Amino acid sequence: MNTTISNNGLPLLPQAPGSQTNSTATGTGGTASDAPASVPGTDDSVRLTDSARALQDAAKVDGNAAIDTKRVEQIRKAIADGSYQVNPTRIADKMIALDTQIAGAAKP
């Protein structure tokens, strides 16, 4: 299965030699029967491109992961037990602040 990820207007980063760019599935229908059979005795591996490494580095804040896993788990538990409260005013304020930031306008 191939998934194409576009750069969404971001500058293209250098690719490692021999890396695949914009590859598409070949075959008649791209179904599971068109995929090559797995070869026994081989190890799975992942090789990140320079673009993937740059995205990974950009997601970090002050050298730490940008996702607070403890907070995510707290919210997940609150949703599961029904105690999670949505504050629509806070959401609206944050959306307006983001729109203002994107538009380049000065904050009030």
Residue pairs with C-beta under 8 A, 6 or more apart in sequence:
1 25
1 35
2 23
2 24
2 25
4 22
4 23
4 24
7 51
12 51
13 49
13 50
13 51
13 54
14 50
15 21
15 49
15 50
15 51
16 47
16 49
16 50
19 49
25 34
26 34
27 34
28 34
48 56
59 65
59 66
59 67
60 66
75 84
78 84
97 107
100 107
101 107
